[in-house]
Structure formats: C-alpha cells, structure tokens
Amino acid sequence: MSDELDAITRQAFLLLEEKRGGDTLLATRAEHINDLESEIVDLIHETSQLQGDLEIRQKEAVQLRIVISDKNEDLATANKEKASLRERIEMESNKAKKALDSLNLNISMGEATIASYEQKFEDLRSDSASLQKRLDVCQSDVEKLNASLSVLLTSLK
C-alpha cells in the first residue's frame, strides 16, 4: 500500500504541478490578454484621434478647394481684364500711330508750303526790287518831265 500511496502521492504532486503550470500558463495568458486589451484600447483611442484629425483635414481640404476655386476664378477674371487691356492698348497704339503719321504728313506738307511761301517771298522781294528800280526810273523821268515843263512854262510866260 505504501507503493500505492507513493504512486497516488506522486500523481497528486504531478497533478498539482500541472495545475500550477496551468495556472502559471493561465496567468501568463491572462497577462498577455490584458496587455493586448490595453493595446487595443490604445489603438481604438489613437484611431479615434486619427479619424478626428482626418475629418479636420478633410474640412480643411474642402475649404482649400473653395479658396483655390475662388483664386482660379479671380485669375481667370484678371486674365480676361489683361487681354481686354492689351486689346485697348493695341487699338490706342494703332490710333496714335495713325495720328502720328497724319501729323508727320501735315508737317511735311506745312514745310513744303513754307518753302513755297519762302520762294514766293523771295520772288516778291526780287519783283519789289525790280519795281523799285522802275519806280526810281519813272520818278527820275517825272522829275525830268517836271523840269522840262517848268522850262517850257517859263518860256511860255
């Protein structure tokens, strides 16, 4: 019986060791499960924060798209105004060129007219000098005639 008792005692010790090993294993597993649960809670919390950040970023992206759209509209308007101004500048430039060409033509015509008048003035001056000489000759002739008339009147008296 002592052998049976030893065998039962050994079996009891083995069962007790198995139970202790199982409890240790269970405790290790429980600790591991607690660690995993803690990590899961942390991940859930972090995911929630990231989701909140994502929502904020999405709202910011929508606002940026609106701002970009507004800026693109402003740019398109500015480009249209720029094109319109270029057209007006081109038209005004063409008008100014035509006016300048017309002015240059008028100046050339004026210069030709002035040259023509200067020539006529010179011709008139020459004619005037010639007429003055003729007048001087005529005056001399009149003086001679007056002198002859005087002599004739004196002789008739």
matplotlib code that plots the C-alpha trace (Angstrom):
import matplotlib.pyplot as plt

x = [0.0, 2.8, 3.6, 0.1, 0.2, 3.5, 2.0, -1.1, 1.1, 3.3, 0.2, -1.2, 2.1, 2.1, -1.5, -0.6, 2.5, 0.3, -2.2, 0.5, 2.0, -1.5, -2.2, 1.1, 0.3, -3.2, -1.7, 0.8, -2.0, -4.3, -1.5, -0.9, -4.6, -4.7, -1.7, -3.5, -6.7, -4.7, -3.1, -6.5, -7.9, -4.9, -5.3, -9.0, -8.2, -5.5, -7.8, -10.5, -7.9, -6.7, -10.3, -10.9, -7.7, -8.8, -12.2, -10.4, -8.0, -10.9, -12.8, -9.5, -9.1, -12.7, -12.0, -8.7, -10.5, -13.0, -10.2, -8.3, -11.5, -12.1, -8.4, -8.8, -11.9, -10.0, -7.1, -9.4, -11.1, -7.6, -6.5, -9.7, -9.1, -5.4, -6.5, -9.0, -6.4, -4.0, -6.6, -7.3, -3.6, -3.2, -6.2, -4.9, -1.4, -2.8, -4.8, -1.7, 0.4, -2.2, -2.4, 1.4, 1.6, -1.1, 0.8, 4.1, 2.3, 0.8, 4.3, 5.8, 3.0, 3.5, 7.2, 6.6, 4.1, 6.5, 9.3, 6.8, 5.9, 9.6, 10.2, 7.3, 8.5, 11.9, 10.3, 8.2, 11.3, 13.1, 10.0, 9.8, 13.4, 12.8, 9.7, 11.6, 14.2, 11.5, 9.8, 13.1, 13.5, 9.9, 10.4, 13.6, 11.6, 8.9, 11.4, 13.0, 9.5, 8.7, 11.9, 11.1, 7.6, 9.0, 11.3, 8.5, 6.2, 8.9, 9.5, 5.8, 5.4]
y = [0.0, 2.2, 1.8, 2.7, 5.6, 6.7, 6.4, 8.4, 11.0, 11.2, 11.5, 14.2, 16.1, 15.8, 17.0, 19.8, 20.7, 20.5, 22.7, 25.1, 25.1, 25.6, 28.4, 30.0, 29.5, 30.9, 33.8, 34.5, 34.2, 36.4, 39.0, 38.8, 39.2, 42.2, 43.7, 43.0, 44.6, 47.6, 47.9, 47.5, 50.3, 52.5, 51.7, 52.5, 55.8, 56.5, 55.5, 57.9, 60.7, 60.0, 59.9, 63.3, 64.6, 63.1, 64.9, 68.2, 67.7, 66.8, 70.0, 72.0, 70.4, 71.4, 74.9, 75.0, 73.7, 76.6, 79.1, 77.6, 77.7, 81.4, 82.2, 80.4, 82.5, 85.7, 84.6, 84.0, 87.4, 89.0, 87.3, 88.5, 92.0, 91.8, 90.6, 93.4, 95.9, 94.6, 95.0, 98.5, 99.3, 97.9, 99.9, 103.1, 102.4, 102.0, 105.2, 107.0, 105.6, 106.8, 110.2, 110.5, 109.5, 112.1, 114.7, 113.9, 114.2, 117.6, 118.7, 117.7, 119.5, 122.5, 122.5, 122.3, 125.1, 127.2, 126.5, 127.5, 130.8, 131.5, 131.1, 133.4, 135.9, 135.8, 136.2, 139.1, 140.7, 140.4, 141.8, 144.5, 145.5, 145.4, 147.6, 149.9, 150.4, 151.0, 153.4, 155.2, 155.4, 156.7, 159.2, 160.4, 160.6, 162.6, 164.9, 165.4, 166.0, 168.4, 170.2, 170.3, 171.5, 174.2, 175.3, 175.2, 177.1, 179.6, 180.1, 180.4, 183.2]
z = [0.0, 0.6, -3.1, -3.9, -1.6, -3.1, -6.6, -5.6, -3.9, -7.0, -9.1, -6.8, -7.0, -10.8, -10.9, -8.5, -10.7, -13.8, -12.1, -11.0, -14.5, -16.0, -13.5, -14.5, -18.1, -17.5, -15.6, -18.4, -20.9, -18.9, -18.5, -22.3, -22.9, -20.6, -22.5, -25.8, -24.4, -23.3, -26.7, -28.4, -26.2, -27.1, -30.8, -30.6, -28.9, -31.4, -34.3, -32.9, -32.7, -36.2, -37.5, -35.9, -37.4, -40.8, -40.6, -39.7, -42.7, -45.0, -43.9, -44.4, -47.9, -48.8, -47.7, -49.6, -52.7, -52.3, -51.9, -54.9, -56.9, -55.9, -56.8, -60.1, -60.9, -59.8, -62.0, -65.0, -64.5, -64.2, -67.4, -69.2, -68.0, -69.0, -72.5, -72.7, -71.7, -74.3, -76.9, -75.8, -75.7, -79.2, -80.5, -78.8, -80.2, -83.7, -83.3, -82.0, -84.9, -87.4, -85.7, -85.7, -89.4, -90.2, -88.1, -89.9, -93.2, -92.2, -91.0, -94.3, -96.2, -93.9, -94.6, -98.3, -98.1, -96.0, -98.6, -101.4, -99.5, -98.9, -102.6, -103.4, -100.8, -102.4, -105.8, -104.5, -102.9, -106.3, -108.1, -105.5, -106.0, -109.8, -109.4, -107.1, -109.8, -112.3, -109.9, -109.4, -113.1, -113.5, -110.7, -112.4, -115.7, -113.9, -112.4, -115.8, -117.2, -114.4, -115.1, -118.8, -118.0, -115.8, -118.5, -121.0, -118.7, -118.0, -121.7, -122.4, -119.9]

ax = plt.figure().add_subplot(projection="3d")
ax.plot(x, y, z, "-o")
ax.set_aspect("equal")
plt.show()
